[in-house]
Amino acid sequence: MTTPLMSLTWTDHVTGRQGFLVVDRLVRGVASGGLRMRPGCTLAEVTGLARGMTMKEALHYDPAGRYVPLGGAKGGIDCDPQDPGAYDLLVRYLRAMRPYIEAFWTTGEDLGLSQDLVDRAAAEAGLVSSIQAVYPLLDDERAARRRLADAFAVEVDGIGLDELAGGCGVAESVLAALDRAAVPYAGTRVALQGLGTMGGATARFLTRAGLKVVAVADVKGTLANPDGLDVEALLAARDAYGTVDRAALRPGDRELPGDAWLSADAEVLVPAAVSYAVDAVNQAGIRARWVVEAANMPVLAEAEELLAARGVVVLPDVVVNSGTNAWWWWTLFGDIGADPDEAFAHIRRSMRALIDQMLARAEADGTTPRAAAHAIVTDRLPVIAERFGWYG
């Protein structure tokens, strides 16, 4: 694939902070990709994320489905989401990006931003919706918007369906990998970085499948218990940013340094928070057999090479965390309704099929899962381009 179709940097006239938008490709004239806010966000980071979105869209292409893949895009703002001026900055960014969002960029929550916050800021910026560019592609816009709104209103055991969708996909990726290796779920240990939207939902699904979460990291440090943490108690005690109130800890739970999750005695490691979490240096402490990328770009390329050399399998983000994006579009286009059981079943089928295909391709080609995922996308893109039109 070539350079992005469009790349821009915006400077806020009030604070001097920068925001970015990268459109990697357009399919049917539209691109999909969330908006993140974090201190230190860069254009290079957003460019990589936009390319990843092109891949995620292509991976979920089903000729028999109503959802037709879009192109890939991403937005980013260099600001701490907890900064007192973050919301006003978000509104100004969306106001500046309004022509692109109205025309071809569909966006939503990502690292540092909830969908509720994006929706509120989008309305204040004068937008109909953060995904309004896709509306002309819908057969029945009113019914589609109602279906998505109904799905966002659904809660399962106190957590929104929109939050659970991505975690269901990550968990199913883990379970598919364990099944291929004939490893039983019961007693398999998991360590996670992040207990926010993606990490929290992943932890819930994995514990309910019988796995044991032995370590969880948030901004205050790592919580650990070799006998397993009480995931439901931690979920109930977290704030909007995924930080756990330590008052919820049990006598056997320990507080460790922030990076202790990396070297936890666990078979599965799930970085579910920030990009670039695993580098060439700290990867040496990883003892897990699988690293499952719930976050976007958490493992640097050099670190992945070193991990592969010692037999650690990295399941790449473009597959593992693609369930969130796909769930949005499956619901909006009408492949599934606003029903959690139907949504989880569809996510599990799709994610398991992708993981199995990727791992089988990696074995056949003698390469890494990431290289296999790229190969699958390379096979699919010409088909999508020929059928639906491709720009970039």
N, C-alpha and C positions, 0 to 999 in steps of 0.2 A: 504494500500500500504506500501511497505517496504522501506528500505533506498535507496538512489540514486544508480544507476548503477555505476556512476563514479563521483568523486569529486576531483578537484585539485586546488592548489594555486600556482600562478606564481609570482615571484619577479623580477621586472625590474632591470637589472644590472646597468642601468644608474642613475635612481632616487631612487631606493629602494622601489618604490610604488608597491602595490600588485594588481594582477588581479585574477579572479576566473573563473572557468568553472565547471558547474554541469550538468551532463546528468542524468536525472531522469529515463527515459525509452527509449528504441529504439523500433520502430515499422517498419517492413520491413527494418531494419538495419539503420534507419535514425531518428534523433530527430530535433525538431524545437524550436527555442527560440531566442529572440533578445539579443543584447549586450547593457548594460547601462554603463554610466560613471557618477559618482557623488562622491563628497567627503564623506568619511565615509562608502562607500559600503563595505559589509562584506560577508564572505562565507555563513553565516546563511541566509542572505537576498537572495542571489542568489539561495540557495537551495530551499527556499520557492517559489521563482519565477519559478524555473524549475518544481516543483511539480504542480504549477498552469498551466504551459504550457501543461503538460500531460492531465490535466483536460479539458483545452480549446480544445485541439485536439479531445478528445473523445466526447465532447459535440456536435461537428459539424459533427459527423459521419453520413453519409447518404448512405445507401446501394445502392441507385440508382444513386449516384453522381460519377463523375470521380475522384474528390478529395478524396483520401483515407487518413485517419488520420496518422500522424507521432507520434513519441514519443515526450517527453518534455525535454527541456534543457534550459539553460540560461548562459550568460556570464556577468561579471561585472568587472569594473576597479575603484579602489579607487582614484579618481582624480577629481578636478573641471574641467568641460569641457571648461571653459573659461581661464584656466591656459595657459600661453604661450607655454608650452611644451606638452600640451595635445595631439595634433595631432601626434607628433613624438612618444609619449608613445603608442597611439592607434596602430600605424604601427608596433611597436615592439611587442605589445601584439598579434596582428593578425599573425605576422610572427611566433611567438612561438606556436600559436594555429593552424597553417596551416595544420599539419597532421590530426587534428581532423575535421577541416572544409572541407578538401578534402574528408575525409572518411565518416563522419556521422553527423556532426553538421551543420545545416543550420541556419544562423543568419542574423540579420538586425538591423535597428534602434530601439532604446529604449530611455529611459530617458537620456537626455544630448547629444544624438548623432542623427544626421539626416541621412537618407539613402544615400544622396549624399556624405556625409563625410565618411560613412562606405565603400561605393563603391570605393571611391578614395583611401582610406587607404588600402583596400583589394588588389587593383591592385598594389599598391606600395609594398605590402608584398608578391607579387608573386602569388596571387590567381586568378583563372579564374573568380570566383564570390563568394560572401558570401553565396550563396545557392547552390553551385555546387554539393553538396552531393546528392541532390534530382534528379539531371539530369538523372541518370540511370533508374529512375522510370517513366520517361515520355515516352509516345508513340512516340512523334515527338518533340525532344528537340529543334530543330531550330524554329519550329512554336510556341512552348510554350514560348521560350525566347523572340521571337519577340512580342508575344501577351502581355507579362508582360511589356516589354520596352515601347510598345505603350500605355499601361494603365498608366504607370508612367509619360508619356509625356502629358497626358490629364490635362487640367485645367478647373475648373468651377468657374466663377466669380473671377478669380485671385488666386484661391487656388488649389493645385494639388489634383487629384483624390485619390492618395495614402494617403494624409493627411486627406481627407474628409471621407474616408471609415470607419475609427474607430469612428469618431464623429457621423456618421450616425447611427452606431450600438448603441452607448451610448444614443443618442437622442431617438431612437426607443424603447430602454429599458424603458426610462422615460415615453414615451407616452403609452406604453403597461400597465405600472403600473397605470397610471392615468385612462386609459380606464376601467381597472378591478375595480377601486374604483369609477367609474362614476364621475370623477372630470373633468370639462371642461378645455380645454387647455388655452383658452383666460383668461388672468389675473393671471394664475398660476405663482408664482414667483420662480426664480431660483438664487442660489448663487453658484459660481464656484471658486475653487482654481486652478489657472493655466489657461493661455490663449495661451499655446503652441499648438503643433500639435493636441492633443486630446481635450483639453479644448476649443480651438478656434473653431474647427469644430463642437463640440457639441453645443456651444453657437449659432453658425449660424443656425444649423438645428432646435434648440428649438425656437429661435425667429421667424423663418419663419413658424413654426407650430402655432404661436400665443402666446407662453409663454413669460414672461417678465424677462429678466436677470437684477436683481437689485444689484448684487455685484459680483465683479471679483477681485481676488487677484493675484498679481505677486510678484517678489522679492522686489519691492519697497514699497509694502503695498496693501491695499484694496481700490478699486474704487467702489463707491456706489451711487445709485440714486433710491429712492423708486418708482419713476415714470418709471424707466427702463433706462438702459444704451444704448447708440448707439453702438451696437455690431459691425456693419460694420465699423464704424469709428475707433473703438479700434483695430480691426483686421488689418486695413490699417496702423495703427500707431505703431504696435508692431515690435520688432526686431527679430532676428533669435532665441532668447531664450525665446520669449513670453513676453518680458517686454514692457509695453506700454509707449509711449512718452506722458507725461502729457500735452503737448501742444494741444493734441487732445481733451481734456476734455471740456465739455460744462459748462455753468454757474451753472446749477443745480447739476452737479456731485461733489461728495465729496471725499476727500482723507482721509482714515482712517488707523488705525494700521493694520499690516499684518495679524493678526489673527481675524480681525473683520468679515471676511466672514463666520466664523463658527457660529456666533450668529445672522446672518442676518435674518430679518423677511421674511422668504421664506418657501414655502412648500417643495421645492426640493433643496438638497445640493449635489453638485457634486465635490468631491475631484478629481482633474484631473492632479495633479502635482507629489508630492513625496509620497513615502511609509511612513507609520507610522504617518500620519498627525493628526489622531484622536486618542487620548489616554483616559485613564480612568478619567483623570482630566478635560480636555477641552471639553469632550463630554457633560458635564453638561450644557454648554452654547448653545447647538444645539436646535433650535426651529422647525426645519423642520420635516415634516412627513416622508419623504424618504431621505435616504443617498444613492447615486448612485455611486458606485466605478468605476470611469473612469480610475484612476491610479491603479497601481498594489499594493496591500496590504496597502491601506491608513488607514484602520480602524483596530486598534489592537483588539485582541480577547476579552479582558476584557471590552473594550469600547463597543464592539458590544453587549455583554451580557447586559450591563447597558442600552444601547439604546433600546434593545428589551424589557426590563422590563418596560420601560415607553412608549412603543407603537411605537417607531421609527423603520421603516423597512429599513434594509440595503440590497440593491441589490448587490451581490458580484461581484468582479472584474472578476472572472473566466468565468462568463457569460457576464457581461456588456461590457467589453472591448475586447472581443474575436473576434469582427468583423474584426479588422485589420489583424490579422493572417489568418483568414479564407479567407478574400478577396484576399490576396496574392495567396493562393493555389487554390481557385476557378478560378482565372484568369490563373495561370500557367498551371493547369491541363485541362482547357478548359470548365469548367462549365459555365463561363461567358466570354464575350469578353471585349475589351478595350472601353467600352461605359458606360458613367456615369449613364444614366437612367437604363440600364440593371443592373449595379452594385448596385445602390441604391435599386432597387426593390428586388434584390436577398438578399441583406443584411437585408432589412426590414422584408421580409418574414421569414428568418431564425432566426433573433433575436427575433421577436415577438413570434414565435413558442417556442423558448427556454424560454423566460420570462414567457409565459403563462403556459408552462409545469412545470417550477420551482415553480411558485407561487401556482399553483393548487396542486402540490405535498406537498408544505409546509403547505397549509391549510388542506389537507387530513391527513398528518402525525402529525399535531400540532407542527411543528418545524419552524426553521428559513429558509429563502431562501437559505442561504449558506449550511445548512445541507441537504436541498432538492437537491441542485446542486450536492453535494457529492454523494447522493443516486443515482441520475441519472447516474453519471459517474460509480459508482460501478456496476450498472446494465449493462452498455455498454462495460466495459473493457473486460470481458470474451469473448464477441462476437468478439471484435476486435482482441484479442489475438488468438482465435481459427482460425479466417479467415486469418490473415495476419502475424502472428508470433510476439512474444513479448519477449524482452530481458530486464531483470531487474525485 
